Amino acid sequence: MDSPIPSPARGFSTRAIHAGQRPDPTTGAVMTPVYLTSTYVQERPGEHKGYEYSRTRNPTRDALEANVADLEGGAAGVAFASGLAATHAVLSLLDAGDRVLLGHDVYGGTYRLIDKVLARQGLSYAVVDTTDLEAVRRALEVSTQLVWFESPTNPLLCVSDVAAVADLAHRAGALVVVDNTFATPYLQTPLALGADLVVHSLTKYLGGHSDVVGGMVVAREAELAERVRFLQNAVGAVPGPLDCFLVLRGIKTLAVRMERHCDNAERVAGALQGHARVRAVHYPGLSSHPGHDLARRQMRRFGGMVSFELDADLEQTRVFAGSAGLFALAESLGGVESLLDHPATMTHASVPRAERLKAGFTDSLIRLSVGLEDYGDLWADLEGAFATLG
Ligand code: P1T
């Protein structure tokens, strides 16, 4: 389904609502139908309307892929059943013996996939702090086929210079992949900064309502998109049409949700910074954040994720984590409701403690996905959790 909206001429919100979608040609339905079909009738063998089988193509999925590709400014999007399935597809572009340079602070599941699954199949990898360009340059002296990083990172909100890392990687002949889940295309478009591929967990801000799991790869160039699309069909980790519909619906409000996420997160980060029981606050919007100036240059605003080090031991931190009420203790992020995570025992438990400490996060780190509730209620909730520290 080609978009009726010529993209570059329109603003972000207009594209978020319309790109990839048009009223259904059969009925005029304004919303993209959920094509709950696994197969499509053929007029004669091999003659069909472009759809043969829903692992290969589905119209609801087409609309979602075209929509996210438009928002990221890429040639095409390729949707997957989860963020990790998207990650796996991208890493399946590589051969046994190839080397990945992995950012030092990434989602624990990304690390686990590389360390526990793909390394067994002959992929080698090294971890590098991508905020340190000299370290990236040195790490690229060893033959490397792909550089993978997040900005801002999960969970420490580190900001890397996407254009500079991409330039170094390209000089070394490596592909550049940015996991843009935390920023979303509303706040940052890595392809415009030089990345070759963007990966999303659609489960997060793009879906936006904690009711669906999905993933997306967007490629800057059509040829690379085709290679990912081949893997989508050949491996088969595709999302169902209802999931695609839910994400399409979520994206329609992405811009307004991100503005409110940013408003609330900025206020929470500012209040945490002044708190006696907080050792450090990680939020790119704070002028004290080492990546603040860079974030101002490459992002529209600073996002809805905030993490901080409590002045507390592991046991006290766990009590704190469990005692917020509005901030539900749960993995995931990016929904309208606020969530609280203890990375060391939850989302990043699969990262060995020594690696975690090297990346700079301790057992007292708390990560907040700041939702869209009223700020006063959110802060009152956190004050209640602080009261458990005595
Ligand atoms: O959960 P899934 O849709 O498979 O996406 C994996 C993933 C990829 N990239 C980033 C930056 C992520 O944060 C995630 C998933 N993260 C969580 C579940 C979490 O709580 O951090």
Residues whose N, C-alpha, C, O or C-beta is under 5 A from the ligand:
A	BS01	P1T	S82 G83 L84 Y107 N154 D179 T181 S201 T203 G214 E331 S332 L333 T347
